[in-house]
Amino acid sequence: MGTLRWLCFCVIAAAGWVCAAAAAPIPQPTSLLVDQVGVLSDAERAALLARLRTIQTSGRAQVAILISSGTGGAPLADYALQVAETWQLGRTGRDDGLLILVVPSAAAVRLEVGYGLEGVIPDARASRWIDDLLPAVKNQELAKGLDRLLDRIEGVLPEAVAKTDETYLFPDHPEWRLPFALVVFSPFALFPMFLGRWGSFASALLLAGFFGGAAWALWNSSTAALAVAGVAFLFPLLWGLNWFEGEDLAPWLRYAKALGNLIAVALFFSVITLFVGAGLSAADQAVWPAPLFAGLLAIGVAVFLFPGKAADYLLIVLRSAMHFVFILVVAYVALLPFRPDPLHIAVAAAAAVTACAALGLYLDSRERTRGSAARGEIRWSLWFFGLALLVALPFGVVALFLAMGGEDFQTQLTQAAAGGGSIAGILALAARYGLFAAVKIGLGGRFGGGGAGRSE
């Protein structure tokens, strides 16, 4: 079995190398406008290049144009992604690059959109722009077509973020100010607590330093810094009570322990919300997923800090929330090519699956307590699990079918529905290149297949 796996890996790797070898070489990024074919006059090239430089100087994005002589037989989307990643378009941390690839000989156009611009340039919008540009390519009016395309791009690009002071820790991340960084990294102060009950005193000093320093940097007030540090100093002392069993503590200390654990859950939720929300805001994305994500993690912390029957119910809530989010995404992807706004149906499907699964989890816990399986009683929990699977399965099959259908099929369906396809594009990328390649691109690249392409 091990030899068979190794042979399969070698075949897949060899196929990837053959495809890579067949592709045309990537041109050097000598300019924001590279014309390999020479279809633009000097005046046209200068005018377009000036516009590209203006967009880059404004700080709104980095747009580049490649007029290519051909892709060497490689798929248009694959070649565009290779060019965009090789040229490293977009600013680090913002990933706001956009590549316009034109192959006049094949009447083909591809817009490769960086992660940071997928919100303002979804796949459907990119497809409509390509429909407007293709006639200009075929009629040898490429300069006019590109000029109109740049008008549309500039009309949707986000405004540049102004830097008003020097408190940024990283130039490309305006959210990383000193107070923010101190609060976000304050959990590191809690590490000594895991070494024993006396570690709480060391953690108290460190946490007071983190929060006191954040207050001083934020308000420039020693009074505020001392007040915040004094309150923060008490938290690890309360949390250190978790080293003691409940019966070993006086009643008032038990209440103090419970209060400290509630504060821990609330503080954890606040820090995670701040961290994720600041990142989404800096990327010009909606921030509402931040408290949802933080809430799921906070429930997990609460399960750990409040063991017993309460933890069992919290686990059901946590697992149900994860089921809801997963089914919501799958149903949305499956319905998107067929309905312009499938959110309501996707939410209803996710709610139905979640309700069945949650009821199944509740009944399962009761059946295990009573030993229903050993007595041969009907396991109603399995019926509800089966019902949840029955509702979710059609959406999963359709989403998988769309993912394996390839980009052209996906784009055609998306255009017909006048919707976007960024989530389905991620699934398509995973289906076509494999999970590890998709993860590698997602973690290390600036582009993830967002955009659209077409040839005639």
C-alpha positions in Angstrom: 0.0 0.0 0.0 2.9 2.4 0.8 4.5 1.7 -2.6 1.2 2.4 -4.4 0.8 5.7 -2.6 4.3 6.7 -3.5 3.7 5.8 -7.2 0.5 7.9 -7.2 2.3 10.8 -5.7 5.1 10.5 -8.4 2.5 10.4 -11.2 0.7 13.5 -9.9 3.9 15.4 -9.4 5.2 14.4 -12.8 1.9 15.6 -14.4 2.3 18.9 -12.6 5.9 19.2 -13.9 4.8 18.4 -17.4 2.0 21.1 -17.3 4.4 23.6 -15.8 7.0 22.8 -18.5 4.4 23.3 -21.3 3.4 26.7 -20.1 5.0 29.8 -21.7 7.8 31.4 -19.7 6.7 34.2 -17.4 7.9 37.6 -18.6 9.9 39.8 -16.4 7.9 42.6 -14.6 9.9 45.4 -16.2 6.9 47.7 -16.0 3.2 47.8 -15.0 2.5 47.4 -18.7 4.2 44.7 -20.6 3.3 44.4 -24.3 4.9 41.3 -25.8 2.9 41.6 -29.0 3.5 45.3 -29.7 -0.1 46.0 -30.5 0.0 49.4 -28.7 1.5 52.5 -30.1 4.0 54.5 -28.1 1.3 57.1 -27.2 -1.2 54.5 -26.2 1.3 52.7 -24.1 2.4 55.9 -22.4 -1.2 56.9 -21.6 -2.1 53.5 -20.1 1.1 53.3 -18.1 0.5 56.8 -16.7 -3.0 55.6 -15.5 -1.5 52.5 -13.9 1.1 54.5 -12.1 -1.5 56.9 -10.8 -3.6 54.1 -9.4 -0.5 52.7 -7.7 0.7 56.0 -6.3 -2.8 56.7 -4.9 -2.4 53.6 -2.6 -5.7 52.2 -3.7 -4.3 49.1 -5.5 -1.6 47.9 -7.9 -2.9 47.1 -11.4 -0.7 45.6 -14.1 -1.4 44.7 -17.7 0.2 41.9 -19.7 -0.5 41.7 -23.4 0.8 38.2 -24.0 1.9 36.4 -27.2 0.4 33.2 -25.8 0.2 30.9 -22.8 2.2 28.0 -24.3 -0.8 25.7 -24.1 -1.4 26.3 -20.4 -5.0 27.1 -19.3 -5.6 30.8 -19.3 -6.5 30.9 -15.5 -3.4 28.9 -14.6 -1.0 31.1 -16.6 -2.6 34.3 -15.2 -2.2 33.0 -11.6 1.5 32.2 -12.2 2.1 35.6 -13.7 0.3 37.4 -10.9 2.2 35.5 -8.2 5.6 35.8 -9.9 5.1 39.6 -10.3 4.1 39.8 -6.7 1.3 42.3 -7.5 -0.3 44.2 -4.5 1.1 45.4 -1.2 2.1 42.9 1.4 -0.6 42.4 3.9 -3.3 44.0 1.7 -3.0 41.7 -1.3 -4.6 44.4 -3.5 -3.1 43.4 -6.8 -5.0 43.0 -10.1 -3.6 41.5 -13.3 -5.2 42.2 -16.7 -4.0 39.4 -19.0 -4.8 39.8 -22.7 -3.9 37.3 -25.4 -4.9 39.0 -28.7 -4.1 36.0 -30.9 -6.6 33.9 -29.0 -9.0 36.8 -28.3 -8.7 35.8 -24.6 -8.8 38.0 -21.5 -8.3 37.1 -17.9 -8.6 39.3 -14.8 -6.7 37.9 -11.8 -7.9 39.5 -8.6 -5.9 39.6 -5.4 -7.5 38.5 -2.1 -7.8 42.1 -1.0 -9.9 43.2 -4.0 -12.3 40.2 -4.2 -14.9 42.1 -2.2 -15.1 45.0 -4.7 -14.3 42.9 -7.8 -16.3 39.7 -7.5 -16.2 37.1 -10.3 -19.5 38.2 -11.8 -18.4 41.9 -12.1 -15.1 40.8 -13.6 -17.0 38.6 -16.1 -19.1 41.6 -17.2 -16.0 43.7 -17.7 -14.4 41.0 -19.8 -17.6 40.9 -22.0 -17.1 44.6 -22.7 -13.4 44.3 -23.4 -13.5 41.3 -25.8 -15.0 43.2 -28.7 -12.2 45.8 -28.5 -9.6 43.0 -28.6 -11.2 41.4 -31.7 -11.7 44.8 -33.4 -8.0 45.8 -32.7 -9.1 48.7 -30.5 -7.3 47.3 -27.4 -6.1 50.7 -26.1 -9.6 52.1 -26.0 -11.0 48.9 -24.4 -8.3 48.9 -21.7 -8.9 52.6 -21.0 -12.6 51.9 -20.4 -11.7 48.9 -18.3 -9.4 51.1 -16.1 -12.3 53.6 -15.7 -14.5 50.8 -14.3 -11.7 49.5 -12.0 -11.0 53.0 -10.6 -14.7 53.4 -10.0 -14.8 50.5 -7.5 -11.4 50.5 -5.9 -11.5 51.3 -2.1 -10.1 54.6 -0.9 -6.5 54.7 0.3 -6.0 54.5 4.1 -4.4 57.7 5.4 -1.6 57.4 7.9 -2.0 60.2 10.4 0.7 59.4 13.0 3.8 57.2 13.6 2.3 54.7 16.1 2.1 52.0 13.4 4.2 49.0 14.2 4.1 47.7 10.6 3.8 50.2 7.7 1.4 47.9 5.7 -0.9 47.2 8.7 -2.4 50.4 10.0 -4.4 48.4 12.6 -1.2 47.3 14.4 -0.9 50.3 16.8 0.9 49.8 20.1 -2.2 49.7 22.3 -3.8 47.2 20.0 -0.7 45.0 19.9 -0.3 45.0 23.7 -4.0 43.9 24.2 -3.8 41.2 21.5 -0.6 39.7 22.9 -1.6 40.0 26.5 -2.6 36.3 26.7 1.1 35.5 26.6 1.2 36.9 30.2 -0.9 33.9 31.3 1.7 31.2 30.5 3.2 31.2 34.1 -0.2 30.2 35.4 0.1 26.8 33.8 3.2 26.0 35.9 1.3 26.0 39.2 -0.8 28.0 41.5 2.0 30.3 42.4 2.5 31.2 38.8 -0.6 33.3 39.1 1.4 36.1 40.8 3.9 36.2 38.0 1.0 36.3 35.5 -0.7 39.1 37.5 2.4 41.3 37.2 2.8 40.6 33.5 -0.9 41.1 32.6 -0.9 44.4 34.6 2.1 45.5 32.5 0.4 44.6 29.2 -2.9 46.3 30.0 -1.3 49.2 31.9 1.0 49.9 29.0 -1.9 49.8 26.5 -3.8 52.3 28.6 -0.8 54.6 28.9 -0.1 54.4 25.1 -3.8 55.0 24.3 -4.6 57.9 26.7 -1.2 59.1 27.6 -2.2 59.2 31.3 -0.4 57.6 34.2 -3.5 57.6 36.3 -5.4 55.6 33.7 -2.5 53.3 33.3 -2.3 52.6 37.0 -6.0 52.1 37.3 -6.1 49.6 34.4 -3.0 47.8 35.7 -4.5 47.5 39.2 -7.7 45.9 37.8 -5.8 43.6 35.5 -3.5 42.5 38.4 -6.5 40.9 40.1 -7.6 38.7 37.2 -4.8 36.1 37.3 -5.3 35.8 41.1 -8.9 34.9 40.5 -8.0 32.5 37.7 -5.5 30.8 39.9 -8.3 29.6 42.1 -9.0 26.9 39.4 -6.0 25.0 40.8 -8.2 24.3 43.9 -11.1 21.9 44.0 -14.4 23.5 44.8 -14.8 21.8 48.2 -11.3 23.1 49.3 -12.4 26.7 48.9 -14.5 28.8 51.2 -17.9 29.7 49.8 -16.9 33.3 49.0 -13.8 32.0 47.2 -16.1 29.7 45.1 -18.1 32.8 44.0 -14.8 34.6 43.3 -13.6 31.7 41.2 -16.9 31.6 39.2 -16.7 35.4 38.7 -13.1 35.1 37.6 -14.0 32.5 35.0 -16.8 34.6 33.7 -14.4 37.5 33.3 -11.9 35.1 31.5 -14.5 34.1 29.0 -15.6 37.7 28.4 -12.0 38.9 28.1 -11.1 36.1 25.7 -14.1 37.0 23.5 -13.1 40.7 23.5 -9.5 40.1 22.6 -10.3 37.7 19.7 -13.0 40.0 18.4 -10.6 42.9 18.5 -7.9 40.9 16.7 -10.1 39.5 13.9 -12.3 42.6 13.6 -9.2 44.8 13.1 -7.9 42.6 10.4 -11.2 42.5 8.5 -11.6 46.2 8.8 -8.1 46.9 7.5 -8.9 44.6 4.5 -12.1 46.7 3.9 -14.2 43.7 4.7 -17.4 43.4 6.9 -16.4 43.0 10.5 -19.6 41.1 11.7 -17.8 37.6 11.3 -15.4 38.7 14.1 -17.8 38.4 17.1 -19.3 35.2 15.6 -15.9 33.6 15.3 -14.8 34.8 18.8 -18.1 33.6 20.3 -17.5 30.1 19.1 -14.0 30.1 20.6 -15.3 31.6 23.8 -17.9 28.9 24.2 -15.0 26.4 24.0 -13.2 28.2 26.8 -16.4 28.2 28.9 -16.7 24.5 28.4 -13.2 24.1 29.9 -13.8 26.5 32.8 -17.3 25.3 33.8 -17.3 21.5 33.7 -20.3 19.4 34.4 -23.8 19.5 33.0 -23.5 23.1 31.9 -20.4 22.1 29.8 -22.5 19.4 28.1 -25.1 21.9 27.0 -22.4 24.4 25.9 -20.8 21.6 23.8 -24.1 21.1 22.1 -24.3 24.8 21.4 -20.7 24.9 20.1 -21.2 21.9 17.8 -24.5 23.2 16.5 -22.9 26.5 15.7 -20.2 24.8 13.7 -22.8 22.7 11.9 -24.7 25.9 11.0 -21.7 27.7 9.6 -20.6 24.7 7.6 -24.0 23.9 6.1 -24.6 27.6 5.4 -21.4 27.9 3.3 -22.1 24.6 1.4 -25.7 25.5 0.7 -24.8 29.0 -0.4 -22.2 27.7 -2.8 -24.6 25.1 -4.2 -27.4 27.5 -4.8 -25.4 30.5 -6.0 -25.2 29.6 -9.7 -29.0 29.0 -9.8 -30.3 31.9 -7.7 -29.1 35.5 -7.6 -29.5 35.8 -3.8 -29.6 32.3 -2.2 -28.8 33.5 1.3 -32.4 33.1 2.7 -32.6 29.5 1.4 -29.1 28.7 2.6 -29.9 30.0 6.1 -33.1 28.0 6.2 -31.3 24.8 5.1 -28.5 25.4 7.7 -31.1 26.1 10.4 -33.0 22.8 9.6 -29.8 20.7 9.6 -28.6 22.4 12.8 -31.9 21.8 14.6 -32.0 18.2 13.7 -28.3 17.7 14.6 -28.7 19.6 17.9 -31.7 17.5 18.9 -29.8 14.4 17.9 -26.9 15.4 20.2 -29.3 16.1 23.1 -31.1 12.8 22.7 -27.8 11.0 22.3 -26.5 12.3 25.6 -29.8 11.2 27.3 -29.7 7.7 25.7 -26.1 7.2 26.8 -27.1 8.1 30.3 -30.0 5.6 30.3 -28.1 2.9 28.4 -30.8 2.7 25.7 -28.5 0.9 23.3 -27.7 -1.9 25.8 -31.4 -2.4 26.4 -32.3 -2.5 22.7 -34.5 0.6 22.8 -35.0 2.8 19.7 -32.2 5.3 19.2 -34.2 8.3 18.3 -30.9 10.3 18.1 -29.8 8.3 15.1 -33.1 9.2 13.3 -32.5 12.9 13.8 -28.8 12.5 12.7 -30.0 10.8 9.5 -32.6 13.5 8.9 -29.9 16.2 9.2 -27.7 14.2 6.7 -30.7 13.8 4.3 -31.2 17.6 4.2 -27.5 18.4 3.8 -26.6 15.8 1.3 -28.1 17.4 -1.8 -26.3 20.7 -1.2 -23.0 18.9 -0.7 -23.4 16.9 -3.9 -24.2 20.0 -5.9 -21.3 22.0 -4.4 -18.9 19.1 -5.1 -20.2 18.9 -8.7 -19.7 22.6 -9.2 -16.2 22.5 -7.8 -15.1 19.6 -10.1 -16.8 21.2 -13.1 -13.9 23.6 -13.6 -13.7 27.3 -13.9 -15.4 27.7 -17.3 -18.4 25.7 -16.2 -18.6 27.6 -12.9 -18.2 30.9 -14.6 -21.0 30.2 -17.1 -23.4 29.2 -14.3 -22.4 32.2 -12.3 -23.0 34.5 -15.2 -26.4 33.0 -15.8 -27.4 33.6 -12.2 -25.8 37.1 -12.1 -24.0 36.2 -8.8 -20.5 36.0 -7.5 -18.4 32.8 -7.3 -15.5 33.5 -5.0 -16.3 30.7 -2.5 -17.0 28.2 -5.3 -13.8 29.3 -6.9 -11.9 28.2 -3.7 -13.6 24.8 -3.9 -12.8 24.6 -7.6 -9.2 25.4 -6.9 -9.0 22.6 -4.3 -10.7 20.1 -6.6 -8.4 20.9 -9.5 -5.0 21.3 -7.8 -5.5 19.2 -4.7 -5.9 20.2 -1.1 -2.3 20.8 -0.3 -1.8 23.1 -3.3 -4.9 25.1 -2.4 -3.7 25.5 1.2 -0.2 26.5 0.0 -1.7 29.2 -2.2 -4.1 30.4 0.5 -1.4 30.7 3.1 1.5 31.9 1.0 0.1 33.7 -2.0 -1.7 36.9 -2.8 -4.0 35.5 -5.4 -6.4 32.5 -5.0 -8.1 32.1 -8.4 -10.5 35.1 -7.9 -11.5 36.9 -11.1 -12.8 35.7 -14.5 -11.4 34.8 -17.9 -12.7 34.0 -21.3 -11.6 33.4 -24.9 -13.5 33.4 -28.2 
